[in-house]
Amino acid sequence: MKVLKEEKTAELIVKKSRFISIARICNSPSDVKRIVDETRRQYPDATHVVHAAVMGSQFSYSDDHEPKNTAGRPALEVLKGSGITNIIVLIIRYFGGTLLGTGGLVKAYGDSTKLVLDGIQTEELVEKTAFSLTISYDLYENIKRILTSAKADNLKEDFGTEITIKGTIPTTSQSILSSQLSDLSNGKRTVIFEG
């Protein structure tokens, strides 16, 4: 499975109806509700705010007052076929005055989802663990190289009397990071893993 590396927006016009599709990271059913509510506030004059989400083996979709199974369901089917998880696609529709019919709606919502996913940056889903470590300034350059080779990301550094580095690391790299930090500091420093 793959996960998003970025959020993306695309737009499609079908018979004067405007479809704005947004792909966002979404990790849980509570994220779905929050993201849909945020989007409704962001587009208060939209005719419909349709969504489809895939979070592992969990799915969510809504037609948002479009005819049943003409909006959220086609978007969900495209999403399920994409191999991407932990994602929500929102499709904001501004009605253009021409009815599209059920077939036209299915095609428009499916095409909007395909359009936003086209060329989107993803990465393999890797289980990650949060970590925290504190080091002296003389170890900083070496620990940065170790963190880069261990594919650590979301790094936050705090420079005080010592340097505290927090971030996430692939779970499979935990023991490597621990042993290399211990070797580098002659056993005086350890990594704290959360979760």
Kinemage of the C-alpha trace (Angstrom):
@kinemage 1
@onewidth
@group {chain A} dominant
@subgroup {mainchain}
@vectorlist {calphas} color= white
{ca met a 1} P 0.000 0.000 0.000
{ca lys a 2} L 1.013 3.577 -0.592
{ca val a 3} L 0.348 6.794 1.333
{ca leu a 4} L 0.316 10.418 0.223
{ca lys a 5} L 3.431 12.571 0.432
{ca glu a 6} L 1.508 15.700 -0.518
{ca glu a 7} L -1.945 17.166 -0.726
{ca lys a 8} L -3.255 18.056 -4.152
{ca thr a 9} L -6.153 19.933 -5.760
{ca ala a 10} L -7.584 19.598 -9.280
{ca glu a 11} L -10.547 21.060 -11.115
{ca leu a 12} L -12.928 19.718 -13.752
{ca ile a 13} L -15.751 21.525 -15.590
{ca val a 14} L -18.633 19.398 -16.910
{ca lys a 15} L -21.530 21.231 -18.632
{ca lys a 16} L -20.801 24.388 -16.612
{ca ser a 17} L -20.754 22.481 -13.293
{ca arg a 18} L -17.454 23.007 -11.492
{ca phe a 19} L -15.903 20.049 -9.647
{ca ile a 20} L -12.964 20.854 -7.335
{ca ser a 21} L -11.275 17.706 -6.051
{ca ile a 22} L -8.876 17.681 -3.109
{ca ala a 23} L -6.753 14.730 -1.967
{ca arg a 24} L -5.645 14.861 1.672
{ca ile a 25} L -4.044 12.598 4.251
{ca cys a 26} L -6.669 10.988 6.505
{ca asn a 27} L -5.820 8.393 9.154
{ca ser a 28} L -9.095 7.684 10.971
{ca pro a 29} L -12.891 8.026 10.839
{ca ser a 30} L -12.656 11.012 13.210
{ca asp a 31} L -10.286 12.664 10.686
{ca val a 32} L -12.964 12.158 7.999
{ca lys a 33} L -15.561 14.150 9.946
{ca arg a 34} L -13.090 16.911 10.836
{ca ile a 35} L -11.798 17.258 7.257
{ca val a 36} L -15.308 17.255 5.722
{ca asp a 37} L -16.444 19.914 8.244
{ca glu a 38} L -13.344 22.049 7.483
{ca thr a 39} L -14.017 21.767 3.749
{ca arg a 40} L -17.686 22.762 4.157
{ca arg a 41} L -16.544 25.877 6.057
{ca gln a 42} L -13.958 26.616 3.356
{ca tyr a 43} L -16.564 26.321 0.541
{ca pro a 44} L -19.799 27.520 2.210
{ca asp a 45} L -21.530 28.309 -1.094
{ca ala a 46} L -20.832 24.900 -2.717
{ca thr a 47} L -23.851 22.895 -3.905
{ca his a 48} L -22.335 19.583 -2.707
{ca val a 49} L -19.276 18.461 -0.725
{ca val a 50} L -18.847 14.775 -1.568
{ca his a 51} L -16.134 12.611 -0.019
{ca ala a 52} L -14.569 9.177 -0.264
{ca ala a 53} L -11.919 7.876 2.138
{ca val a 54} L -9.785 4.757 2.511
{ca met a 55} L -8.035 4.070 5.837
{ca gly a 56} L -6.604 0.556 5.750
{ca ser a 57} L -9.606 -1.783 5.787
{ca gln a 58} L -12.025 1.039 6.700
{ca phe a 59} L -13.953 3.051 4.100
{ca ser a 60} L -16.157 6.111 4.196
{ca tyr a 61} L -18.123 7.942 1.515
{ca ser a 62} L -21.029 10.330 1.140
{ca asp a 63} L -23.113 11.478 -1.825
{ca asp a 64} L -24.033 14.698 0.052
{ca his a 65} L -27.559 14.944 -1.411
{ca glu a 66} L -26.611 13.840 -4.938
{ca pro a 67} L -28.724 10.855 -6.110
{ca lys a 68} L -27.758 7.684 -4.223
{ca asn a 69} L -24.470 6.061 -5.329
{ca thr a 70} L -23.758 8.657 -8.048
{ca ala a 71} L -21.019 10.618 -6.261
{ca gly a 72} L -19.237 9.179 -3.218
{ca arg a 73} L -19.427 5.571 -4.386
{ca pro a 74} L -17.755 6.150 -7.810
{ca ala a 75} L -15.053 8.229 -6.084
{ca leu a 76} L -14.508 5.434 -3.539
{ca glu a 77} L -14.182 2.794 -6.269
{ca val a 78} L -11.451 4.852 -7.991
{ca leu a 79} L -9.703 5.328 -4.630
{ca lys a 80} L -9.845 1.623 -3.776
{ca gly a 81} L -8.316 0.824 -7.169
{ca ser a 82} L -5.466 3.300 -6.670
{ca gly a 83} L -3.658 1.261 -3.978
{ca ile a 84} L -3.415 4.374 -1.774
{ca thr a 85} L -4.509 4.236 1.872
{ca asn a 86} L -4.954 6.835 4.622
{ca ile a 87} L -6.461 9.208 2.066
{ca ile a 88} L -9.619 11.247 1.647
{ca val a 89} L -10.763 12.790 -1.615
{ca leu a 90} L -13.258 15.624 -1.315
{ca ile a 91} L -15.143 16.792 -4.384
{ca ile a 92} L -16.757 20.195 -4.149
{ca arg a 93} L -19.448 20.778 -6.778
{ca tyr a 94} L -20.831 24.084 -7.913
{ca phe a 95} L -23.980 23.381 -9.973
{ca gly a 96} L -23.785 24.898 -13.451
{ca gly a 97} L -27.483 24.864 -14.314
{ca thr a 98} L -27.526 21.707 -16.464
{ca leu a 99} L -28.598 18.360 -14.970
{ca leu a 100} L -26.011 15.672 -15.707
{ca gly a 101} L -28.207 12.618 -15.086
{ca thr a 102} L -27.074 9.644 -13.014
{ca gly a 103} L -24.587 8.381 -15.612
{ca gly a 104} L -23.146 11.868 -16.041
{ca leu a 105} L -22.742 12.287 -12.276
{ca val a 106} L -21.018 8.902 -11.882
{ca lys a 107} L -18.601 9.814 -14.673
{ca ala a 108} L -17.953 13.362 -13.371
{ca tyr a 109} L -17.225 12.247 -9.789
{ca gly a 110} L -15.110 9.280 -10.943
{ca asp a 111} L -13.170 11.502 -13.381
{ca ser a 112} L -12.646 14.167 -10.682
{ca thr a 113} L -11.088 11.534 -8.422
{ca lys a 114} L -8.870 10.186 -11.219
{ca leu a 115} L -7.768 13.739 -12.072
{ca val a 116} L -6.660 14.601 -8.519
{ca leu a 117} L -4.813 11.273 -8.150
{ca asp a 118} L -3.052 11.584 -11.525
{ca gly a 119} L 0.672 12.067 -10.856
{ca ile a 120} L 0.202 12.559 -7.105
{ca gln a 121} L 3.314 11.842 -5.033
{ca thr a 122} L 3.092 8.778 -2.810
{ca glu a 123} L 5.453 6.608 -0.818
{ca glu a 124} L 5.278 3.048 0.454
{ca leu a 125} L 3.387 2.733 3.725
{ca val a 126} L 6.048 2.170 6.383
{ca glu a 127} L 5.285 1.748 10.076
{ca lys a 128} L 6.992 4.604 11.909
{ca thr a 129} L 7.841 5.244 15.538
{ca ala a 130} L 8.329 8.614 17.240
{ca phe a 131} L 11.691 9.156 18.917
{ca ser a 132} L 13.517 11.699 21.018
{ca leu a 133} L 17.227 11.994 21.787
{ca thr a 134} L 19.462 14.530 23.516
{ca ile a 135} L 23.096 14.961 22.524
{ca ser a 136} L 26.026 17.282 23.075
{ca tyr a 137} L 27.062 19.676 20.296
{ca asp a 138} L 30.160 17.645 19.347
{ca leu a 139} L 27.931 14.695 18.298
{ca tyr a 140} L 25.523 16.762 16.170
{ca glu a 141} L 27.053 16.290 12.678
{ca asn a 142} L 27.510 12.545 13.159
{ca ile a 143} L 23.993 12.010 14.531
{ca lys a 144} L 22.529 13.992 11.598
{ca arg a 145} L 24.249 11.595 9.169
{ca ile a 146} L 22.920 8.602 11.131
{ca leu a 147} L 19.368 10.030 11.115
{ca thr a 148} L 19.561 10.658 7.348
{ca ser a 149} L 20.726 7.099 6.632
{ca ala a 150} L 17.970 5.746 8.948
{ca lys a 151} L 15.361 7.739 6.937
{ca ala a 152} L 14.214 9.781 9.935
{ca asp a 153} L 11.709 12.521 9.134
{ca asn a 154} L 9.510 15.200 10.733
{ca leu a 155} L 12.606 16.338 12.616
{ca lys a 156} L 12.376 19.084 15.215
{ca glu a 157} L 15.577 20.321 16.798
{ca asp a 158} L 15.883 22.312 20.011
{ca phe a 159} L 19.262 23.951 20.651
{ca gly a 160} L 19.827 24.674 24.336
{ca thr a 161} L 22.712 23.655 26.586
{ca glu a 162} L 22.408 20.409 24.655
{ca ile a 163} L 20.562 19.528 21.451
{ca thr a 164} L 17.259 17.654 21.598
{ca ile a 165} L 16.072 16.073 18.356
{ca lys a 166} L 12.583 14.634 17.922
{ca gly a 167} L 11.064 12.985 14.876
{ca thr a 168} L 9.830 9.735 13.406
{ca ile a 169} L 11.783 6.790 12.091
{ca pro a 170} L 10.824 3.540 10.366
{ca thr a 171} L 10.157 1.048 13.165
{ca thr a 172} L 12.606 -1.378 11.541
{ca ser a 173} L 15.438 1.175 12.077
{ca gln a 174} L 14.980 1.540 15.863
{ca ser a 175} L 17.724 -0.881 16.914
{ca ile a 176} L 20.189 0.553 14.373
{ca leu a 177} L 19.632 4.105 15.669
{ca ser a 178} L 19.932 2.962 19.301
{ca ser a 179} L 23.186 1.052 18.761
{ca gln a 180} L 24.802 3.758 16.617
{ca leu a 181} L 23.984 6.496 19.143
{ca ser a 182} L 25.313 4.302 21.960
{ca asp a 183} L 28.544 3.636 20.007
{ca leu a 184} L 28.926 7.315 19.107
{ca ser a 185} L 28.482 8.484 22.720
{ca asn a 186} L 30.386 5.602 24.395
{ca gly a 187} L 27.118 4.368 25.942
{ca lys a 188} L 26.284 7.737 27.579
{ca arg a 189} L 23.279 8.586 25.369
{ca thr a 190} L 20.121 6.661 24.524
{ca val a 191} L 17.123 7.151 22.277
{ca ile a 192} L 13.634 7.290 23.737
{ca phe a 193} L 10.980 5.663 21.520
{ca glu a 194} L 7.309 6.463 22.012
{ca gly a 195} L 4.406 4.153 21.368
